[in-house]
Amino acid sequence: MFYSNTIFSSLGNISPDMITFLVGVVNFLSTFGGLYLLFNYGRRTIMLYVGSVMALVLVMVGFTSLKNAHFVGEDADNHWTIPSLILVLLFIALFEFSSGPITWLYMAEIMQDKSVSVATVLNWLVNLLISLITPNLIKKIGEDNIGYIFVAVGCTTTLGTLFVYAFMLETKGLTPQ
């Protein structure tokens, strides 16, 4: 995750470096769960169900992050630190079960080679745009308000899941034709 140390610094009494390490471990291990799902369930089904849960988890991360920021000055125990961390790690796992691998697999299944190249460039351009905007956005809204970013991304994920429902076709077990 881009800027994870900055984002996780608002979680209070757990080192941002430790959280970033945990994110990496969960990310790696979750890819195996993602492989299992890909071999046993349809791409569209996974994207719909897991995308819906991801959206909910992101909104919950936002709210727990905002609650934690509220308690930092008043309560040294940071009641919302552990729930925020668990939800972030859950989101990382869910992403590796669905959007992480399926986006690339689905593009390869439905597009010609040149189209996949264009889609890859667009994907990385959006990643670049997000990586450029995020630090300025955090600076502008303040680290205590990072939860609003998670809520906004959760809403965007909901829109993405609705897009999957409306337009994504199932490709598991089908030939390219």
N, C-alpha and C positions, 0 to 999 in steps of 0.2 A: 504494500500500500504506500502510495506517495505520502510523504509528510506524516507518517504514523507517529513519530516521536512528538511532533507538535500537537497532533490531535490527542494523543494519549497522555500528554503532560497534564491535561485537565482532570485526569482520573484520580489524582491525589497521591495516595501512599504506596503505589506500586510503580516501580521504575519503568519509564517509557521504553528503555532498551529491553527489559524483560518481557514486556507486552509485545514488542515487535518480534522478539524471538519466538514467543508462543504463537503469534500469528503465522510465522513461517513454518513452524512445526505442524500446526493444524492444517495449513494450506497444503503442505506436502502429503500428510497422511490422508487428507480428505480426497485427494485425487484417486486413491484406490477405491473409496466408496463411490465416487463418480463413475469409475470404470464399471463397477458392478451394476449400477443403475442403467448405464448406457447399454449394456449387454442384455438386460432383462426387461427394460421398459421402453416405451416409445419416447422419442425426443420431445414431441409436443406435450405429452402427458407430464414428463419431468419438468419441462419449462413452466407449465401451468401451475402445477401443485407447488413445486419448490419456489417458483417466482412469487407466488402469493405469500408463502411463509417468509421469504426474504424481505418482502416489502413490510410485513408486519414487524419483523425483527429490527429492521432499520428504524422504523418509527419508535419502537421501544428503546433502542439504543439512544435515539435523540432525547426522549423523555428522561431516561435514567441519567444521561449526561447532564441535562439541564438541572435535574434534581441534585446531582452530585455537586455541580458548580454552586448551587444555592447553599449547600451545607458546608462547603470548604471553609468558609470564614466562621461559621457558627458551631460546627461539630467536627472535632478532630478525627473521629472514626470514619468519616466519609462512607455513610451507609450504602451509597449507591455505586461504589467503586467496583465491587465484585460482580453485582448484576450487570453493570455496563460491560465489564470485561468478558463475562460469560456470553452475553449477547453478541459482542463483536466477534468472538471466536466461533459462535454458532453461525453468524452470517458468513464468515470466511468458509466454513465447511459447506454450507448450503450453496454458496457460489461455485465451489469446486464440484458439487454434485450436479450442477445445472448450467448456468450461463457461461462459466469458465470454459469447459470443454465443448459444450453443445454448439455455441456460436461458431466455432471454427469448423466443427464437424458438419454442421448443417450447411454452412456456406459451400464447403467442398462437395456436398451431396447435390445441391440444387443449382450451382452456377458453373459456367464455363471457366477455364483457367484464367482468362483475362479479367473476367468479372471478379474472381476471387482476389486477384491482385489489386484491383480498384477498391474492393471492400476492405482489404487489409490496410491499404493506405488510409482510407477514411477512418478505420478503427484507430489507427495510431495517431492520426491527426486529432481526433476527439480526445484521446489520452493526453496528447501534448497540450491541448487547450485546457483540459481540466487541471493538469499539473501547473499551468501558468496562472490560472484563475484562483485556485484554492488558497495559496498563501496570502494573496491580497484580500480575499474574502474573509479569511480568518482574522487578519489584521483589522479589517474594517468593522466586523461585527464583534470582535473580542473573543478571547479563548473561552470565556464563561458561556458564550452563546453558540459553541460548536454544535450543540445538540440540534439547533435549527437546520444545520446543513444535513444531518442525518435524516431528519423528518422530511426535508425537501427531496432527498434522494430516495427515501422510502415511497413518497408520492410518485416520483418519476418511475420507480420500479413497478408500481401498480399500473401506471400507464403502459409500460413495456409488456406487462403480463396481459393486459387487455389487447394489445397489439398481437401478441402471440395467439390469443384466443380467436381473434378475428381473421388473421392472415396466415399463420404458420400451418403448413400441411405436415402430416406425419410421413416420415421417410424411412423409418426402421423397416428393414426387410424388403424394401422396394429396389428395383433396378433404376439406373439413371434415366431411362426412358419413361 
